[in-house]
Amino acid sequence: MEAQNVGTATKQPVAFMNTLTACVNKMAKNGYTDNLTITKQGLYSTDKDKVYGPQDIKVIDFYRFEGQSDPADNAIMYVIETADGVKGMIIDAYGHYADDSVTRFMKHVEEVNKNVEKVDKSA
């Protein structure tokens, strides 16, 4: 799967982040390793055994990946940090196959960032 409109929390060139696997590996190398899942109670860190509400997290960056031939292969990866320093990722299907619990939770997150490398077109 190739990433679309990729900007990174690590300011790496787009070419290094063009697959879901490459993106996950890069974020893991940068410390985003906590296992995170969405539950009925909120964002759950299995490493810390703690639940966070939408007000307790910020999305540092996100990446959307599109399958070449099958819309079911679309995915989105959220790079997340909590108020107490937990760093991890949530990966979900994108579009029709998205997990409703992830979508509902993310709608309530107040701080969502997208780091996009800007190109100076005047040069």
C-alpha positions in Angstrom: 0.0 0.0 0.0 1.3 3.5 -0.9 0.9 6.5 1.4 -1.0 9.5 0.2 -0.1 13.1 1.3 2.5 11.8 3.7 4.0 14.2 6.2 5.8 12.8 9.1 6.3 13.4 12.8 10.0 12.8 12.2 10.3 15.2 9.2 11.7 12.3 7.0 11.4 12.6 3.2 8.2 11.3 1.7 10.0 8.6 -0.2 11.0 6.8 3.0 7.4 6.6 4.2 5.5 5.2 1.2 4.4 1.9 2.7 2.5 1.1 5.8 5.4 -1.3 6.9 8.0 1.4 6.4 5.9 4.0 8.2 5.3 1.6 11.2 9.0 0.7 11.4 10.1 4.4 11.3 7.7 5.4 14.0 8.8 2.4 16.2 12.4 3.5 15.8 11.4 6.9 17.0 9.8 5.6 20.2 6.2 5.1 19.1 6.1 1.5 20.5 3.3 1.3 23.1 0.5 -1.1 22.1 -2.7 1.0 21.8 -6.2 -0.1 21.1 -9.6 1.5 21.3 -12.1 0.1 23.8 -15.5 1.2 25.0 -13.8 3.0 27.8 -11.3 4.9 25.5 -7.7 4.5 24.2 -6.2 1.6 26.1 -2.4 1.2 26.5 -1.7 -2.5 27.0 1.9 -1.6 28.1 0.7 0.8 30.9 -2.6 -1.0 31.5 -4.3 2.4 31.4 -7.2 4.0 29.6 -7.1 7.5 28.1 -9.9 9.7 27.0 -9.8 11.9 23.9 -8.9 14.9 26.0 -5.7 13.0 27.2 -4.1 12.4 23.8 -2.9 14.2 20.8 -2.5 12.9 17.3 1.1 13.9 16.3 0.6 12.9 12.7 -1.5 10.5 10.6 -0.9 8.7 7.3 -3.4 7.4 4.8 -2.6 4.4 2.6 -4.5 3.3 -0.5 -4.4 -0.2 -1.9 -3.5 -0.3 -5.6 -6.5 -2.4 -6.7 -8.8 -3.1 -3.7 -10.5 -0.3 -1.7 -10.6 -2.8 1.2 -6.9 -2.3 1.5 -7.2 1.3 2.4 -5.7 2.1 5.9 -5.0 5.0 8.1 -2.3 5.1 10.8 -2.5 7.6 13.7 0.7 8.5 15.6 -0.3 9.2 19.1 1.1 10.7 22.3 -0.7 10.9 25.7 -0.4 13.6 28.3 1.8 11.3 30.4 4.2 10.4 27.7 2.9 7.2 26.2 3.8 7.0 22.5 2.2 4.6 20.1 0.2 4.0 16.9 -3.4 3.0 16.0 -3.9 1.5 12.5 -7.4 1.2 11.1 -9.1 0.5 7.8 -10.0 3.7 6.0 -13.4 4.4 4.4 -16.2 1.8 4.3 -14.3 -0.8 6.3 -13.2 1.6 9.1 -13.8 0.5 12.7 -16.6 2.6 14.1 -15.1 2.7 17.6 -11.9 4.2 16.2 -13.7 6.7 14.1 -16.0 7.8 17.0 -13.0 8.2 19.4 -10.9 10.2 16.9 -13.8 12.6 16.3 -13.5 13.7 19.9 -9.7 14.2 19.9 -9.1 17.9 20.1 -5.5 18.0 19.0 -4.9 16.4 15.6 -1.8 17.5 13.7 -0.6 16.8 10.2 3.1 17.6 9.5 3.4 18.3 5.8 6.7 19.3 4.2 6.1 22.5 2.3 7.7 23.0 -1.1 8.7 26.5 -2.1 7.2 26.9 -5.6 8.7 30.3 -6.1 12.3 28.9 -6.2 
